[in-house]
Amino acid sequence: MMPTADGVVRASKLPLYHQLYEILREKVRRAEWRPGEMIPSESELLKRYGVSRVTARQALDALVRDGLIYRERGRGSFVARPALEKGIMRILSFTEDMLQRGLTPGTRVLCAGVIRAPFEIAEKLSVEAGEELVRLERLRLAENEPLSIEESHLIHRYCPGILKHDFAQESLCEVLERDYGIRWSRATQVIRAVVAAPREAEILSIRPRSSLLFLERISYSQQSTPLEFLRIQYRGDRYALYNELTG
């Protein structure tokens, strides 16, 4: 027997905490509670479903692990916003990605300038250490919510004068193609989990040591020349990366 929307089924073989988890998950799925809305406390769940505090806590812990709710110390548990699934099968700009989702994209330029390539980045771009690179760091937002920090390193001699553009308003991909004839034909990337340093946590409006998805990408032009080394730090509570595999 499966749990009903009204309560747990004590004769079921499913553990009580799992039944309660299924009930609460269904309420979130059906939007009975909206993102950001507080859900019933442990004490309220005890009264409503006749379960123990341990059972209620286990169900809530499972919802937190699944990214469906989040806790705020001293306040309670709240419905999380759905994670944005990020496909890793094709190169797609942040602006294109957000518009396809029906969200309003936004960008704030954190830093823009010309630097000398440190050895580790020069090696990735197959240039000499000390080569001039354009460094562009941007905060990416959707509906005014901070989602990620992007740090681009471009070989300057392929795009001289590019910093005259306002990349809070213009798309880097569009400028590269329109003004310099550069299109990304392919990319290689590595993704790993990291924790947010204090600076990044402040910029992304999250707590220090919160989970981030950290991506490093080398993008190649249509001539198969590596021209950009990109680092992106995605909020772990707002992004889920996916890929489709075949056997």
C-alpha positions in Angstrom: 0.0 0.0 0.0 1.2 3.5 -0.8 0.8 6.5 1.4 -2.2 8.7 0.7 -2.1 12.5 0.5 -3.9 12.6 3.8 -1.6 10.5 6.0 0.8 7.5 6.3 -0.3 3.9 6.1 1.0 2.0 9.1 0.2 -1.4 7.6 2.5 -0.6 4.6 5.9 -2.2 4.2 7.4 1.2 3.4 9.1 2.9 6.4 7.0 5.7 7.9 9.7 8.3 7.1 9.7 7.3 3.4 5.9 7.6 3.3 6.0 11.0 4.9 8.8 12.0 2.4 6.6 10.9 -0.5 3.6 12.9 0.8 5.7 16.1 1.3 7.5 15.6 -2.0 4.1 15.4 -3.8 2.9 18.6 -2.2 6.1 20.4 -3.5 5.7 18.8 -6.9 2.1 20.0 -7.1 3.1 23.5 -6.0 0.9 23.4 -2.9 3.8 25.3 -1.4 5.6 27.8 -3.6 9.4 28.3 -3.8 10.5 30.3 -0.8 7.4 29.4 1.2 7.9 27.8 4.7 6.6 24.3 5.1 5.2 22.8 8.3 7.7 22.5 11.2 8.7 19.1 12.7 6.2 19.7 15.5 3.4 20.4 13.1 4.2 17.2 11.1 4.1 15.2 14.3 0.5 16.4 15.0 -0.7 16.3 11.5 0.6 12.8 10.6 1.0 11.1 14.0 4.7 10.3 13.5 7.6 10.6 15.8 10.1 13.5 15.7 12.8 11.1 14.4 10.5 10.1 11.5 9.7 13.7 10.6 13.4 14.7 10.7 14.4 11.8 8.4 11.7 12.8 5.9 12.9 16.4 5.9 16.5 15.3 5.7 15.7 13.3 2.5 13.9 16.4 1.0 17.0 18.5 1.7 19.3 15.9 0.1 17.1 15.9 -3.0 17.3 19.7 -3.2 13.5 20.1 -2.7 13.7 22.1 0.5 16.4 24.0 2.4 16.7 24.9 6.1 17.5 28.2 7.7 18.8 28.0 11.3 16.2 29.4 13.8 13.6 29.9 11.1 12.5 26.6 9.6 12.4 24.7 6.3 11.5 26.3 3.0 10.7 25.1 -0.5 13.7 25.4 -2.8 13.5 26.8 -6.3 13.8 24.1 -8.9 17.4 23.5 -10.0 18.3 24.7 -13.5 19.4 21.7 -15.6 22.5 22.6 -17.6 23.1 20.4 -20.6 26.7 19.7 -21.4 26.2 18.4 -25.0 26.5 21.7 -26.8 28.0 25.2 -26.4 25.3 27.6 -25.4 25.8 31.1 -24.1 24.3 32.1 -20.7 21.9 34.6 -22.4 20.6 32.0 -24.9 20.2 29.5 -22.1 18.1 31.8 -19.9 16.0 33.1 -22.7 15.2 29.5 -23.8 14.0 28.9 -20.2 11.8 32.0 -20.3 13.9 33.8 -17.8 15.3 37.3 -17.9 19.1 37.2 -18.0 21.3 39.8 -16.4 25.1 40.4 -16.2 27.3 42.5 -14.0 30.9 43.0 -15.0 33.1 42.4 -11.9 36.5 42.9 -13.6 37.8 43.6 -17.2 41.3 44.2 -18.3 44.4 42.9 -20.1 46.8 40.6 -18.2 50.0 38.5 -18.9 49.2 34.9 -19.2 50.3 32.8 -16.2 52.0 29.6 -17.1 49.0 27.3 -16.3 46.6 29.3 -18.5 49.2 29.8 -21.3 49.7 26.0 -21.4 45.9 25.4 -21.9 45.7 28.0 -24.7 49.0 26.8 -26.4 50.6 30.2 -26.1 53.8 31.4 -24.4 53.6 32.5 -20.8 53.3 36.3 -20.7 51.1 36.4 -23.8 48.5 39.2 -23.5 45.1 37.9 -22.5 41.8 39.7 -22.0 40.4 38.8 -18.6 36.6 39.3 -18.2 34.9 38.3 -15.0 31.1 38.5 -14.9 28.3 37.8 -12.5 25.4 36.0 -14.2 21.8 36.5 -13.0 18.4 35.2 -13.9 15.4 37.3 -12.7 17.9 39.3 -10.7 19.0 36.2 -8.8 22.8 35.5 -8.8 23.5 32.1 -10.4 27.1 31.9 -11.5 30.5 33.7 -11.8 32.2 33.5 -15.2 35.9 34.3 -15.7 36.9 34.4 -19.4 40.5 34.5 -20.7 40.8 35.4 -24.4 44.0 35.6 -26.5 44.1 39.4 -27.0 45.7 39.4 -30.4 42.7 37.7 -31.9 40.3 40.2 -30.5 42.1 43.6 -30.1 39.9 46.4 -28.8 37.2 44.0 -27.5 37.1 45.7 -24.1 35.5 48.8 -25.6 32.3 46.9 -25.4 30.0 47.0 -22.4 29.6 43.3 -21.5 26.9 44.0 -19.0 24.7 44.8 -22.0 26.3 42.9 -24.9 26.9 39.2 -25.5 30.6 38.2 -25.6 29.7 35.4 -28.1 27.9 37.8 -30.4 30.7 40.4 -30.3 33.3 37.7 -31.1 31.3 36.5 -34.1 30.2 39.9 -35.4 33.4 41.9 -35.0 36.1 39.2 -35.1 34.6 36.4 -37.1 35.2 33.9 -34.2 32.7 31.2 -33.6 33.1 28.4 -31.1 33.2 25.1 -33.0 33.9 22.8 -30.0 35.1 22.8 -26.4 36.7 20.5 -23.8 35.8 20.9 -20.2 36.3 19.5 -16.7 33.7 19.8 -13.9 34.2 19.2 -10.3 32.6 20.1 -6.9 34.1 22.8 -4.8 33.1 24.9 -1.8 32.5 28.7 -2.1 35.3 30.9 -0.8 34.2 34.0 1.1 34.4 36.4 -1.9 32.4 34.1 -4.2 29.9 33.4 -1.5 29.3 37.1 -1.0 28.9 37.8 -4.7 26.5 34.8 -5.2 24.5 35.7 -2.0 25.2 32.3 -0.4 26.9 31.1 2.7 30.7 30.6 2.7 31.6 26.9 2.0 28.3 26.3 0.2 28.6 23.8 -2.6 29.5 25.0 -6.1 29.9 23.3 -9.4 33.2 24.4 -10.9 33.7 24.2 -14.6 36.9 24.8 -16.6 36.5 25.0 -20.4 38.8 25.5 -23.4 36.9 26.8 -26.4 38.1 26.4 -30.0 37.4 28.5 -33.0 36.2 27.2 -36.3 39.9 26.9 -37.2 40.3 24.5 -34.2 42.5 27.2 -32.5 42.1 27.3 -28.7 41.1 31.0 -28.0 39.3 31.1 -24.7 40.0 29.6 -21.3 36.8 29.8 -19.2 36.1 29.2 -15.5 32.5 29.1 -14.3 31.4 28.7 -10.7 27.7 27.6 -10.5 25.6 27.7 -7.4 25.2 24.1 -6.4 21.7 24.8 -5.1 20.5 26.2 -8.4 22.2 24.1 -11.0 22.2 20.4 -12.0 24.4 19.3 -14.9 23.2 16.5 -17.2 24.4 14.6 -20.1 22.8 11.9 -22.4 24.7 8.7 -22.8 24.2 5.8 -25.2 25.2 2.2 -24.7 
